[in-house]
């Protein structure tokens, strides 16, 4: 195989995110419900015969040594191997949004190179590699919407009813580290039981324990949340922000029918980016690992 074109890297939303404690090493223990959505980056990968790994950005420049290149380097060099890759990223997901864009790109690189280079690694092996890159990467390798625990590495696949979401990000980025250091952060939320979670995303309750700290540091997050509340009657920040989403209606029978509400072209305030998104029942590359 010489190349793989138009390989998707979808975003995720945290339908809730609870911090239920801390480990002895300082890492926070969480519970969350992750859902995949159809807002995504697109990657193109071409095989090289000189062993080099290069990345090309078609949009704004990414960090020189990003998660994608780190993911590609996780393959231990085989004796005498000259396999390399050119990785091109069409970046459509906003950065600093809490939607897992960089982690999703890295997961797609692992899944795609596994196929491009004919490695035939199992999903379990890819999950172990993903853990070395970041807490969200294993979710995207797992291939399904999931109840997530631990520091993000414990995944339980769940079936969620298809749903429309309005997703909006203001022009601010919030360092995750500062949120987890905030005195406003609740760290003792009562754990939820997976068996008690509803199958319908429209009735999922809970909150994002990171949101108060994020709004204190970036009032624009509160502005977006209020803007969505006025239009959809609900809102919640995803991840560590700064994107906020609102549930906008069920997709009946998977038909892709229209959301209950949306916004008019030009209605988003200057600097805000957003779109109406459909949830996915599984990752587009779910079949790329056993």
Beta strands, then each sheet from edge to edge (+ up, - down):
strand 1: 3-22
strand 2: 28-48
strand 3: 53-57
strand 4: 84-90
strand 5: 146-150
strand 6: 154-157
strand 7: 163-169
strand 8: 236-237
strand 9: 243-250
strand 10: 273-278
sheet 1: 1+ 2- 4+ 3+
sheet 2: 1+ 2- 5+ 6-
sheet 3: 8+ 9- 7+ 10-
end
